């Protein structure tokens, strides 16, 4: 990465001609995008930024960095706890690809560590309740009837988000040529039982442990907005509570970090909405289906040869376990 051009761009954007870059280094945790820490000195002040850009290969359902940045900006203005959106650069000549620049937020974001290290996140029931409140703020951040021009790419909400989600998953499977009977069975199950959505809203679509940061006292920021769009609010509740995102703490139904009751309490108190348990249960099954499809796509990124990565290859190997969970959850004896 050419630091001189990056320095000039940041300095020009911030109006700080004396800005100097002290360090640029990769940040771990991004499984689809590349994140780099950019530490700058401005006079006597040191300021950290996160530069986020596309990896060598990505997956079809991931938004562009420009779209993700505009969504981040919208939820920041709505008061959701996210990194400060600083600027977006569409010129690929600066660092080799378009990128977003965000303020650095201190904390830990690694899901398995958050689930197991009780020195992080403060009181876990308070953390679960806080996450419920933040999710409610996300769902209220935008009015689908009055969308800012910068977010016109969101289009109109689909009348049946569950069926739209199934169509996207089928398209993703077709895109990589995957033939997985268990997933096809699950998608059929999902199509037959698709719940109605009374009020579509902005949904994060990847709201889970591993996509927020905590310090010793609690939540510091919600991360990774690349899948956000209109959808059923119950989708985010189901994604957060799905067994596959509890990192081994299956007894802690709220993301492996707390009780479902605390998470729901924070959500309902902040939103004023009631939660339909059946709808959330449906979206928990859909979470396993969607994660299985994404895992297949991650594995395909490695197999394609465009981005050799042990992490991507191992992610693709997770699919059979997800398929087993899908088959158990959708077995005829569980039909109602």
C-alpha positions as CSV (number, residue, x, y, z in Angstrom):
1,X,0.0,0.0,0.0
2,X,1.4,3.4,-1.0
3,X,1.4,5.4,2.2
4,X,2.2,8.7,0.6
5,X,-0.9,8.9,-1.5
6,X,-3.0,7.7,1.5
7,X,-1.5,10.3,3.7
8,X,-2.2,13.0,1.2
9,X,-5.8,11.9,0.8
10,X,-6.5,11.7,4.5
11,X,-4.8,15.0,5.2
12,X,-6.8,16.7,2.4
13,X,-10.1,15.2,3.6
14,X,-9.5,16.2,7.2
15,X,-7.9,19.6,6.3
16,X,-4.8,18.7,8.3
17,X,-1.7,19.3,6.1
18,X,0.6,18.3,8.9
19,X,-0.9,14.8,9.2
20,X,1.6,12.0,9.2
21,X,1.0,8.3,9.1
22,X,2.9,6.5,11.8
23,X,1.8,2.9,11.0
24,X,-0.4,0.8,8.7
25,X,-1.0,-2.7,9.8
26,X,-3.6,-5.5,9.0
27,X,-6.4,-6.1,11.5
28,X,-7.7,-9.6,12.1
29,X,-11.3,-10.7,12.2
30,X,-12.5,-9.6,8.7
31,X,-13.5,-12.8,6.9
32,X,-14.8,-11.2,3.8
33,X,-13.2,-7.7,3.7
34,X,-9.7,-6.4,4.5
35,X,-9.4,-4.1,7.5
36,X,-6.3,-2.2,8.3
37,X,-5.3,0.0,11.2
38,X,-4.0,3.4,10.1
39,X,-2.4,5.3,13.0
40,X,-1.9,9.0,12.3
41,X,-0.2,11.9,14.1
42,X,-1.9,15.3,13.7
43,X,0.3,17.8,15.6
44,X,0.5,16.5,19.1
45,X,-2.5,14.2,18.7
46,X,-2.4,10.5,17.7
47,X,-5.6,9.3,16.0
48,X,-6.4,5.8,14.8
49,X,-8.6,4.9,11.8
50,X,-9.8,1.7,10.3
51,X,-9.4,1.4,6.5
52,X,-11.9,-1.1,5.0
53,X,-11.6,-2.4,1.5
54,X,-12.5,-5.4,-0.6
55,X,-10.4,-8.6,-0.3
56,X,-9.1,-10.2,-3.4
57,X,-12.3,-12.3,-3.7
58,X,-15.7,-11.7,-2.1
59,X,-19.1,-13.2,-2.0
60,X,-22.1,-12.2,-4.1
61,X,-24.4,-11.1,-1.2
62,X,-21.8,-8.7,0.2
63,X,-22.6,-5.0,-0.6
64,X,-20.0,-2.7,-2.1
65,X,-17.9,-0.7,0.3
66,X,-19.6,2.5,-0.9
67,X,-23.1,1.1,0.0
68,X,-21.9,-0.2,3.3
69,X,-20.4,3.2,4.1
70,X,-23.6,5.0,3.4
71,X,-25.6,2.6,5.6
72,X,-23.0,3.0,8.4
73,X,-23.4,6.8,8.1
74,X,-27.2,6.5,8.3
75,X,-27.2,4.4,11.5
76,X,-24.4,6.6,13.0
77,X,-26.7,9.6,12.6
78,X,-29.6,7.6,14.1
79,X,-27.6,7.1,17.3
80,X,-26.6,3.4,16.8
81,X,-23.3,2.6,18.5
82,X,-21.0,2.2,15.5
83,X,-17.5,3.4,14.5
84,X,-17.5,7.0,13.3
85,X,-17.8,7.0,9.4
86,X,-15.0,9.4,8.5
87,X,-14.9,9.3,4.6
88,X,-15.2,7.2,1.6
89,X,-12.7,7.1,-1.3
90,X,-13.9,5.8,-4.6
91,X,-10.5,6.3,-6.4
92,X,-8.8,2.9,-6.7
93,X,-5.5,4.6,-7.4
94,X,-5.0,5.6,-3.7
95,X,-4.6,2.2,-2.2
96,X,-5.5,-0.2,-5.0
97,X,-9.3,-0.3,-4.4
98,X,-12.1,1.9,-3.1
99,X,-12.1,2.0,0.6
100,X,-14.0,3.4,3.6
101,X,-12.3,5.2,6.5
102,X,-13.7,4.9,10.0
103,X,-12.8,6.0,13.4
104,X,-10.9,3.3,15.5
105,X,-13.0,1.8,18.3
106,X,-11.1,0.1,21.0
107,X,-12.2,-3.4,22.1
108,X,-12.3,-7.1,21.3
109,X,-14.5,-8.4,18.5
110,X,-13.5,-12.0,18.2
111,X,-16.6,-14.1,18.8
112,X,-15.1,-17.2,20.5
113,X,-13.1,-15.0,22.8
114,X,-16.0,-12.9,23.8
115,X,-18.1,-16.0,24.5
116,X,-15.5,-17.6,26.7
117,X,-13.5,-14.7,28.3
118,X,-15.7,-13.4,31.1
119,X,-13.4,-10.5,31.8
120,X,-14.8,-8.9,28.6
121,X,-18.2,-7.3,28.1
122,X,-19.0,-6.5,31.8
123,X,-22.1,-8.0,33.2
124,X,-23.3,-10.5,30.6
125,X,-27.0,-10.0,31.2
126,X,-26.6,-6.3,30.9
127,X,-24.6,-6.8,27.7
128,X,-27.4,-9.0,26.3
129,X,-30.0,-6.3,27.1
130,X,-27.8,-3.6,25.7
131,X,-27.4,-5.5,22.4
132,X,-31.2,-5.9,22.3
133,X,-31.6,-2.1,22.7
134,X,-29.0,-1.5,19.9
135,X,-30.8,-3.9,17.6
136,X,-34.0,-2.1,18.2
137,X,-32.3,1.2,17.3
138,X,-31.1,-0.3,14.1
139,X,-34.6,-1.4,13.2
140,X,-35.9,2.1,13.8
141,X,-33.0,3.9,12.1
142,X,-34.7,4.4,8.7
143,X,-38.3,4.9,7.5
144,X,-38.8,2.8,4.3
145,X,-41.2,5.6,3.1
146,X,-38.6,8.4,3.4
147,X,-35.2,7.0,2.4
148,X,-32.3,9.5,1.9
149,X,-31.1,9.9,-1.7
150,X,-27.7,8.4,-0.7
151,X,-29.5,5.1,0.2
152,X,-31.6,4.9,-3.0
153,X,-29.7,1.6,-3.8
154,X,-31.8,-0.1,-1.0
155,X,-34.8,0.1,-3.2
156,X,-38.2,-0.8,-1.8
157,X,-38.7,-3.5,0.9
158,X,-39.8,-6.8,-0.4
159,X,-43.4,-7.7,0.6
160,X,-42.3,-11.1,1.8
161,X,-38.8,-10.9,3.2
162,X,-38.5,-14.6,3.9
163,X,-39.3,-15.6,0.3
164,X,-36.9,-13.0,-0.9
165,X,-34.2,-14.4,1.4
166,X,-34.8,-17.9,0.0
167,X,-34.5,-16.6,-3.6
168,X,-31.1,-14.9,-2.7
169,X,-29.8,-18.1,-1.1
170,X,-30.8,-20.2,-4.2
171,X,-29.1,-17.6,-6.4
172,X,-25.9,-17.9,-4.3
173,X,-25.9,-21.7,-4.5
174,X,-26.4,-21.5,-8.3
175,X,-23.7,-18.9,-8.5
176,X,-21.1,-21.3,-7.2
177,X,-22.6,-24.4,-8.8
178,X,-23.2,-26.0,-5.4
179,X,-25.5,-29.1,-5.2
180,X,-26.5,-29.7,-1.6
181,X,-29.7,-31.8,-1.1
182,X,-29.9,-31.0,2.7
183,X,-29.8,-27.3,2.0
184,X,-32.3,-27.6,-0.8
185,X,-34.6,-29.5,1.6
186,X,-34.2,-26.7,4.2
187,X,-35.0,-24.0,1.6
188,X,-38.1,-25.9,0.6
189,X,-39.1,-26.1,4.3
190,X,-38.5,-22.4,4.6
191,X,-40.6,-21.6,1.5
192,X,-43.6,-23.6,2.7
193,X,-43.5,-22.0,6.2
194,X,-42.4,-18.4,5.3
195,X,-44.0,-16.1,7.9
196,X,-45.6,-12.8,7.0
197,X,-43.8,-9.6,7.9
198,X,-46.0,-6.8,9.3
199,X,-43.4,-4.1,9.2
200,X,-40.2,-4.5,7.2
201,X,-37.3,-2.4,8.5
202,X,-33.6,-1.9,8.1
203,X,-31.9,-5.1,9.2
204,X,-28.3,-5.7,9.9
205,X,-28.3,-9.4,8.6
206,X,-25.1,-10.3,10.4
207,X,-25.9,-9.1,14.0
208,X,-24.1,-11.7,16.1
209,X,-21.4,-12.3,18.6
210,X,-18.2,-11.6,16.6
211,X,-19.6,-8.6,14.8
212,X,-19.6,-6.3,17.8
213,X,-16.8,-5.1,20.0
214,X,-16.6,-5.0,23.8
215,X,-14.1,-3.8,26.4
216,X,-14.0,-4.8,30.0
217,X,-17.1,-2.8,30.9
218,X,-19.4,-3.5,27.9
219,X,-20.4,-2.9,24.3
220,X,-18.3,-0.4,22.3
221,X,-19.5,-0.8,18.7
222,X,-21.6,-2.7,16.2
223,X,-19.5,-3.7,13.2
224,X,-19.8,-5.2,9.7
225,X,-22.7,-3.7,7.8
226,X,-22.0,-5.3,4.4
227,X,-25.2,-7.4,4.4
228,X,-27.6,-4.7,5.7
229,X,-30.8,-3.9,3.9
230,X,-34.6,-4.1,4.2
231,X,-36.0,-7.2,5.8
232,X,-38.0,-8.8,8.6
233,X,-36.8,-7.6,12.1
234,X,-37.2,-11.2,13.3
235,X,-34.4,-12.2,11.0
236,X,-31.8,-10.3,13.1
237,X,-33.3,-11.7,16.4
238,X,-33.1,-15.2,15.0
239,X,-29.6,-14.8,13.6
240,X,-28.3,-13.5,17.0
241,X,-29.9,-16.4,18.9
242,X,-29.2,-19.2,16.4
243,X,-27.2,-22.1,17.9
244,X,-24.5,-21.8,15.2
245,X,-23.6,-18.3,16.6
246,X,-23.2,-19.3,20.3
247,X,-19.6,-20.4,20.0
248,X,-20.1,-23.5,22.1
249,X,-22.2,-21.9,24.8
250,X,-25.5,-23.4,23.7
251,X,-27.0,-22.8,27.1
252,X,-26.7,-19.0,26.6
253,X,-29.3,-18.5,23.9
254,X,-28.5,-14.8,23.3
255,X,-25.4,-15.1,21.1
256,X,-23.6,-17.4,23.6
257,X,-23.2,-14.5,26.0
258,X,-26.5,-14.1,28.0
259,X,-30.1,-15.1,28.3
260,X,-32.6,-14.8,25.6
261,X,-34.9,-13.1,28.2
262,X,-32.4,-10.2,28.7
263,X,-31.8,-9.8,25.0
264,X,-35.6,-9.7,24.3
265,X,-36.2,-7.3,27.3
266,X,-33.7,-4.8,25.9
267,X,-35.3,-5.1,22.4
268,X,-38.9,-4.8,23.4
269,X,-38.3,-1.9,25.9
270,X,-36.4,0.1,23.3
271,X,-38.6,-0.7,20.3
272,X,-42.1,-1.0,21.9
273,X,-42.6,-4.0,19.6
274,X,-43.7,-7.5,20.7
275,X,-41.7,-10.5,19.6
276,X,-43.3,-13.4,17.9
277,X,-41.4,-16.5,19.2
278,X,-42.5,-18.7,16.2
279,X,-41.2,-16.2,13.7
280,X,-37.9,-16.0,15.5
281,X,-37.7,-19.8,15.7
282,X,-38.3,-19.9,11.9
283,X,-35.4,-17.4,11.3
284,X,-33.1,-19.4,13.6
285,X,-33.5,-22.3,11.1
286,X,-33.0,-19.9,8.3
287,X,-29.8,-18.6,10.0
288,X,-28.3,-22.1,9.7
289,X,-29.3,-22.3,6.0
290,X,-27.8,-18.9,5.3
291,X,-24.7,-19.6,7.2
292,X,-24.3,-22.9,5.3
293,X,-24.6,-21.1,2.0
294,X,-22.1,-18.4,3.0
295,X,-19.7,-21.1,4.3
296,X,-19.9,-22.7,0.9
297,X,-19.2,-19.4,-0.8
298,X,-16.2,-18.8,1.5
299,X,-14.8,-22.2,0.6
300,X,-15.4,-21.5,-3.1
301,X,-13.3,-18.3,-2.7
302,X,-10.3,-20.5,-1.6
303,X,-11.0,-23.2,-4.3
304,X,-11.2,-20.6,-7.0
305,X,-7.5,-19.8,-6.6
306,X,-8.2,-16.1,-6.3
307,X,-7.6,-16.0,-2.5
308,X,-5.8,-18.9,-1.0
309,X,-6.7,-19.0,2.7
310,X,-6.7,-21.7,5.3
311,X,-9.5,-19.9,7.2
312,X,-11.7,-19.8,4.1
313,X,-11.0,-23.5,3.3
314,X,-11.9,-24.5,6.9
315,X,-15.1,-22.4,6.8
316,X,-16.2,-24.4,3.8
317,X,-15.7,-27.6,5.9
318,X,-18.3,-26.4,8.4
319,X,-21.2,-27.1,6.1
320,X,-21.9,-30.7,7.0
321,X,-22.4,-29.8,10.6
322,X,-24.8,-27.0,9.7
323,X,-26.7,-29.4,7.3
324,X,-27.1,-31.8,10.2
325,X,-28.6,-29.1,12.3
326,X,-30.9,-28.1,9.4
327,X,-32.2,-31.6,8.9
328,X,-32.9,-32.1,12.6
329,X,-34.7,-28.8,12.9
330,X,-36.8,-29.5,9.8
331,X,-37.5,-33.2,10.3
332,X,-41.2,-34.2,9.8
333,X,-41.7,-35.0,13.5
334,X,-40.9,-31.3,14.2
335,X,-43.5,-30.0,11.8
336,X,-46.5,-28.1,13.3
